């Protein structure tokens, strides 16, 4: 999921608060509740409708999410006031990434030309965990254009062992 600077800033703020409170898992649950709440089509339409004024939006949010913790209610209020409710999915995604990173978990995207079995994905996950010295959360994607081999994305680092990239390099070398 692409992240915006806006989503990153909100997620970092919530993450810092969660660390200060010593309540990372509680905040994860609250972020999930907020994300679920703000995916509701009726609520999204109400928040996007210019005819619904700010006090009414706040009232709707308070009625629909009375079980939210005070910090999450405050985040919801800020999102409504700044018309950023549509960023919640990205905020949650970034918050989860920050939380995982703090817990020593790294997210890896494995792209192969063909779908892998669950056993093969687990083997990749174990091998990467051993290589990186951290717990790995693996996301698998299929991209037939790779021909064969794999492409592994770990944060900003890309390891490309695909046949299509090898063909491309060979083509460049032959062209001179």
Rosetta blueprint (number, residue, H / E / L):
1 X L
2 X L
3 X L
4 X L
5 X H
6 X H
7 X H
8 X H
9 X H
10 X H
11 X H
12 X H
13 X H
14 X H
15 X H
16 X H
17 X H
18 X H
19 X H
20 X H
21 X H
22 X L
23 X L
24 X H
25 X H
26 X H
27 X H
28 X H
29 X H
30 X H
31 X H
32 X H
33 X H
34 X H
35 X H
36 X H
37 X H
38 X L
39 X L
40 X L
41 X H
42 X H
43 X H
44 X H
45 X H
46 X H
47 X H
48 X H
49 X L
50 X L
51 X L
52 X L
53 X L
54 X H
55 X H
56 X H
57 X H
58 X H
59 X H
60 X H
61 X H
62 X H
63 X H
64 X H
65 X L
66 X L
67 X L
68 X L
69 X L
70 X H
71 X H
72 X H
73 X H
74 X H
75 X H
76 X H
77 X H
78 X H
79 X H
80 X H
81 X H
82 X L
83 X L
84 X L
85 X H
86 X H
87 X H
88 X H
89 X H
90 X H
91 X H
92 X H
93 X H
94 X H
95 X H
96 X H
97 X H
98 X H
99 X H
100 X H
101 X H
102 X H
103 X L
104 X L
105 X E
106 X E
107 X E
108 X E
109 X E
110 X E
111 X E
112 X E
113 X L
114 X L
115 X L
116 X L
117 X L
118 X H
119 X H
120 X H
121 X H
122 X H
123 X H
124 X H
125 X H
126 X H
127 X H
128 X H
129 X H
130 X H
131 X H
132 X H
133 X L
134 X L
135 X E
136 X E
137 X E
138 X E
139 X E
140 X E
141 X E
142 X E
143 X L
144 X H
145 X H
146 X H
147 X L
148 X L
149 X L
150 X E
151 X E
152 X E
153 X E
154 X E
155 X L
156 X L
157 X E
158 X E
159 X E
160 X E
161 X L
162 X L
163 X H
164 X H
165 X H
166 X H
167 X H
168 X H
169 X H
170 X H
171 X H
172 X H
173 X H
174 X H
175 X H
176 X L
